[in-house]
Amino acid sequence: MPSTDSLLAFSLASVVLIAIPGPSVLFVIGRSLSLGRRGGLWSVVGNELGALLPAAAVALGVGSVVAQSIALFTIVKLLGAAYLGYLGIQAIRHRRAGLEILAGSPARRASSRTMLRQGFIVGATNPKTIVFFVAALPQFVDFHAGAVPLQMLVLGLVFTAIALVFDSAWALLAGSARAWFARSPRRLSAIRATGGGMMVGLAGSLALAENKA
């Protein structure tokens, strides 16, 4: 287990990093604007669960290989960006779906499992998460204490727990703003398209991201 001092220092560093809006925040806001608070929160849970994969990969030594290999990093980066872009385009294409709810007619909503799975894929393929874990986790590990992979896993869990709290707050805020737009079919359609556009833009920025590890 990491020392108490290491845990506190890492938690503080994580709070500072997570509090600054980045790819995960933009993804959550985009999903919340498109799907509402429920969709945003399920996306948050899936995103954080997906982020555990890079943490485990780094702990086992795989993450550093990906971060240092231009080819592997590019593959992961493009896969994640492509999937995120696909979700954004789908949100734009189906921006009018479910508007019959406002008229009192029932409509089928995306299942919790689907939103969880989509968030998981985005979190697991986020190259910036891999780079952060590769760069940060070793700095807070006591190599003399042994059990280095376990220490890294604990730190990864701490990071995702903090991210869960902050990203959930963003999801609730964005979802609440969407509730106002939901009073008008036209406004709701526009905000869904905006959320989809944000995800497409985020996909583009991730696709152009460089490996700086």
C-alpha positions as CSV (number, residue, x, y, z in Angstrom):
1,M,0.0,0.0,0.0
2,P,1.2,3.6,-0.7
3,S,2.1,5.6,2.4
4,T,-0.4,8.1,3.8
5,D,1.8,11.0,2.6
6,S,1.9,9.6,-0.9
7,L,-1.9,9.0,-1.0
8,L,-2.5,12.6,0.2
9,A,-0.1,14.1,-2.3
10,F,-1.5,12.0,-5.2
11,S,-5.1,12.9,-4.2
12,L,-4.2,16.6,-4.2
13,A,-2.5,16.3,-7.6
14,S,-5.5,14.4,-8.9
15,V,-8.0,17.0,-7.7
16,V,-6.0,19.8,-9.3
17,L,-5.9,17.8,-12.6
18,I,-9.5,16.6,-12.6
19,A,-10.9,20.0,-11.6
20,I,-9.6,21.5,-14.8
21,P,-12.0,20.7,-17.6
22,G,-10.5,18.2,-20.0
23,P,-11.6,15.4,-22.4
24,S,-13.5,13.5,-19.7
25,V,-15.4,16.6,-18.6
26,L,-16.3,17.6,-22.2
27,F,-17.4,14.0,-22.9
28,V,-19.6,14.0,-19.8
29,I,-21.1,17.4,-20.6
30,G,-21.8,16.4,-24.2
31,R,-23.5,13.2,-23.1
32,S,-25.5,15.0,-20.4
33,L,-26.7,17.6,-22.9
34,S,-27.7,14.9,-25.4
35,L,-29.1,12.3,-23.0
36,G,-29.9,14.2,-19.8
37,R,-28.7,13.6,-16.2
38,R,-29.4,9.9,-16.3
39,G,-27.4,9.4,-19.4
40,G,-24.7,11.7,-18.2
41,L,-24.3,9.8,-14.9
42,W,-24.3,6.4,-16.5
43,S,-21.6,7.7,-18.9
44,V,-19.6,8.9,-15.9
45,V,-19.7,5.5,-14.3
46,G,-18.7,3.7,-17.5
47,N,-16.0,6.3,-18.2
48,E,-14.4,5.8,-14.7
49,L,-14.7,2.0,-14.9
50,G,-13.0,2.2,-18.3
51,A,-10.2,4.3,-16.9
52,L,-9.3,1.5,-14.5
53,L,-8.0,-0.5,-17.5
54,P,-5.2,2.0,-18.2
55,A,-4.4,2.0,-14.5
56,A,-4.2,-1.7,-14.4
57,A,-2.1,-1.8,-17.6
58,V,0.3,0.7,-16.2
59,A,0.6,-1.2,-13.0
60,L,1.4,-4.3,-15.0
61,G,3.9,-2.5,-17.2
62,V,1.8,-2.6,-20.4
63,G,0.8,1.1,-20.2
64,S,4.3,2.3,-20.4
65,V,4.9,0.3,-23.5
66,V,1.9,1.8,-25.2
67,A,2.8,5.3,-24.2
68,Q,6.4,4.9,-25.4
69,S,5.4,3.2,-28.7
70,I,4.3,5.8,-31.3
71,A,2.5,3.0,-33.3
72,L,0.6,1.6,-30.4
73,F,-0.2,5.0,-29.0
74,T,-1.5,6.1,-32.4
75,I,-3.7,3.0,-32.7
76,V,-5.3,3.5,-29.2
77,K,-5.7,7.2,-29.9
78,L,-7.4,6.8,-33.2
79,L,-9.7,4.0,-32.0
80,G,-10.8,6.1,-29.1
81,A,-11.3,9.2,-31.2
82,A,-13.2,7.3,-33.9
83,Y,-15.6,5.9,-31.3
84,L,-16.1,9.2,-29.7
85,G,-16.8,10.8,-33.0
86,Y,-19.3,8.1,-33.8
87,L,-21.2,8.8,-30.6
88,G,-21.2,12.5,-31.4
89,I,-22.5,12.0,-35.0
90,Q,-25.2,9.6,-33.6
91,A,-26.3,12.3,-31.2
92,I,-26.6,14.8,-34.0
93,R,-28.4,12.5,-36.3
94,H,-30.9,11.4,-33.7
95,R,-31.3,14.9,-32.1
96,R,-35.0,14.7,-32.6
97,A,-35.5,11.2,-31.2
98,G,-37.7,11.0,-28.2
99,L,-39.2,14.5,-28.6
100,E,-42.6,12.9,-28.6
101,I,-42.2,12.6,-24.8
102,L,-42.8,16.3,-24.7
103,A,-46.1,15.7,-26.4
104,G,-47.1,13.0,-24.0
105,S,-46.2,10.0,-26.2
106,P,-43.9,7.2,-24.9
107,A,-40.5,6.8,-26.4
108,R,-37.7,4.3,-26.1
109,R,-34.7,5.5,-24.2
110,A,-31.1,4.2,-24.4
111,S,-30.6,1.4,-21.8
112,S,-28.4,1.9,-18.8
113,R,-26.2,-1.0,-20.1
114,T,-25.7,0.7,-23.4
115,M,-24.7,4.1,-21.9
116,L,-22.4,2.3,-19.4
117,R,-20.8,0.3,-22.2
118,Q,-20.3,3.4,-24.3
119,G,-18.7,5.4,-21.4
120,F,-16.5,2.4,-20.6
121,I,-15.1,2.2,-24.2
122,V,-14.3,6.0,-24.1
123,G,-12.6,5.8,-20.7
124,A,-10.6,2.7,-21.7
125,T,-9.3,4.1,-25.0
126,N,-8.5,7.6,-23.7
127,P,-4.7,8.0,-24.6
128,K,-4.4,11.0,-22.3
129,T,-5.4,8.8,-19.3
130,I,-2.6,6.3,-20.2
131,V,0.0,9.1,-20.5
132,F,-1.1,10.6,-17.2
133,F,-0.9,7.3,-15.4
134,V,2.5,6.5,-16.9
135,A,3.9,9.9,-15.9
136,A,2.3,10.3,-12.5
137,L,1.8,6.9,-10.8
138,P,5.6,6.0,-10.5
139,Q,6.3,9.3,-8.8
140,F,4.0,8.4,-5.8
141,V,5.1,4.8,-5.4
142,D,7.5,3.6,-2.7
143,F,9.7,1.2,-4.6
144,H,11.5,0.1,-1.5
145,A,8.3,-1.0,0.1
146,G,7.6,-3.6,-2.6
147,A,4.3,-4.6,-4.1
148,V,4.7,-1.9,-6.7
149,P,1.8,-3.0,-9.0
150,L,-0.5,-3.1,-6.0
151,Q,0.5,0.4,-5.0
152,M,-0.2,1.7,-8.5
153,L,-3.6,0.0,-8.6
154,V,-4.5,1.7,-5.4
155,L,-3.5,5.0,-6.8
156,G,-5.5,4.4,-9.9
157,L,-8.5,3.6,-7.8
158,V,-8.1,6.8,-5.9
159,F,-7.9,8.8,-9.1
160,T,-11.0,7.2,-10.6
161,A,-12.9,7.7,-7.3
162,I,-12.1,11.4,-7.3
163,A,-12.9,11.7,-11.0
164,L,-16.3,10.0,-10.3
165,V,-17.2,12.7,-7.8
166,F,-16.2,15.7,-10.0
167,D,-17.5,14.3,-13.3
168,S,-20.8,13.4,-11.7
169,A,-21.1,17.0,-10.6
170,W,-20.5,18.2,-14.2
171,A,-23.1,15.7,-15.4
172,L,-25.7,16.9,-12.9
173,L,-25.1,20.6,-13.8
174,A,-25.2,19.9,-17.6
175,G,-28.3,17.7,-17.2
176,S,-30.1,20.4,-15.2
177,A,-29.4,22.9,-17.9
178,R,-30.8,20.5,-20.4
179,A,-34.0,20.2,-18.4
180,W,-34.7,23.9,-19.2
181,F,-34.2,23.2,-22.9
182,A,-36.4,20.1,-22.7
183,R,-39.4,22.5,-22.3
184,S,-39.2,23.2,-26.0
185,P,-38.7,20.5,-28.7
186,R,-36.7,22.9,-30.8
187,R,-34.4,23.9,-28.0
188,L,-33.9,20.3,-26.9
189,S,-33.1,19.3,-30.5
190,A,-30.5,22.2,-30.6
191,I,-28.9,21.3,-27.3
192,R,-28.6,17.6,-28.3
193,A,-26.9,18.7,-31.5
194,T,-24.6,20.9,-29.5
195,G,-23.7,18.0,-27.2
196,G,-23.0,15.8,-30.3
197,G,-20.9,18.6,-31.8
198,M,-18.8,18.8,-28.6
199,M,-18.1,15.1,-28.8
200,V,-17.1,15.3,-32.5
201,G,-14.8,18.2,-31.7
202,L,-13.3,16.3,-28.8
203,A,-12.7,13.4,-31.0
204,G,-10.8,15.6,-33.4
205,S,-8.6,17.0,-30.6
206,L,-7.8,13.5,-29.3
207,A,-7.0,12.3,-32.8
208,L,-4.4,15.2,-33.1
209,A,-3.0,14.7,-29.7
210,E,0.7,13.9,-29.5
211,N,2.5,11.4,-27.2
212,K,4.3,13.6,-24.7
213,A,5.1,11.0,-22.2
